[in-house]
Amino acid sequence: MKSVVDILDLSKEELASLMATAMDIAAHPEKYSDKCKGKKLASLFFEPSTRTRLSFEAAMMELGGNVIGFAEERSSSVAKGESIADTVKIISLYADIIAMRTPKEGSALVAAMNSDIPVINAGDGGHSHPTQTLADLLTIYKEKGRLDNLTVGFCGDLKYGRTVHSLIAALSRYTAVKAVLISPDELRIPNYVKYEILEKNGVEYVETHSLEEAIPSLDVLYMTRIQRERFSDPTEYDRLKDTYILNPEKLINARRDMIILHPLPRVNEISVKIDSDPRACYFKQALNGKHMRMALILMLLDEAAKNREREDLLAGKKLVYNKYRCIGQRCITATEQELEHIFKEIDPERGIYRCIYCEKKAVIAK
Ligand code: NCD
């Protein structure tokens, strides 16, 4: 069964095919209006969402399918203590495909491991958000005409910003992409993204604090919100929340053809004065997200019909069981009962293993 837990679950060829389908859907929506007749999307949102949830639901409706689900944890049995594993086992009996968002890192993977129907990760804590990346890639492709040969600035909360982690992973497979990582020290990109994605793929990158210095070199500026809900200390959030505010003055030195993306919601980080600038693409990006989600639902339901084996999910990953523990506080292993702690081998000689759910470094079990 093919699920999309991570953006790297989709090959470059699959991404190209999703983009082509999404553009065809935008041009000829009537061709697709009953492709999912009789099918149900389970929309399981344990965390707030406007665009992702409603665009998934609109996507399924525009394909002629139906939607069941909930928009907050309190209206699900998880609030009574039910595990994610049990939740998806039950939902597999009622629906054909799941879109799921939770605050726990790795929960989409747990869902996919326990589901008999495809699972789409609609955001797992501060970890990853592959369908936002689909929206981002289509927007870059439509506006710039390419995904190779781009200098992309990521600005804001690079530590907890899951959309950044997934977009960097996706772009690292294209040629001559450069990443400019703009953040305060406290919110720098996680090590696994730096070492196992950027460096491993030979992506050129720089880290800086200064948006002003970085902006003239950029083809794409990806602004992000400081993720208040992921901070354990509210005073730290208050100190960092207005670090970057993009306003017309800051754009003076940007290229005329630079595009500005933002996964939204924005808080303060882009002045509304920018909205009328032709470089602002964040509202188009949200519409592209709906078309990409339509294309993804079609692709996964088609694959599911071919009845792939669930084991595919872990294929190609070298796994180590039990000897290690994950100590990530937001990791799904912290709350899911008897969930096996599983690690992938990153560098066995140096003893580096990472939790397959949240990508934190492993600690030897006591
Ligand atoms: C993002 C998310 O949920 O990670 N929003 C979205 O899905 N468009 C970004 C954010 O919340 O800052």
Residues whose N, C-alpha, C, O or C-beta is under 5 A from the ligand:
A	BS01	NCD	R51 T52 G123 H129 Q132 R162 T163 R225 P263 L264 P265
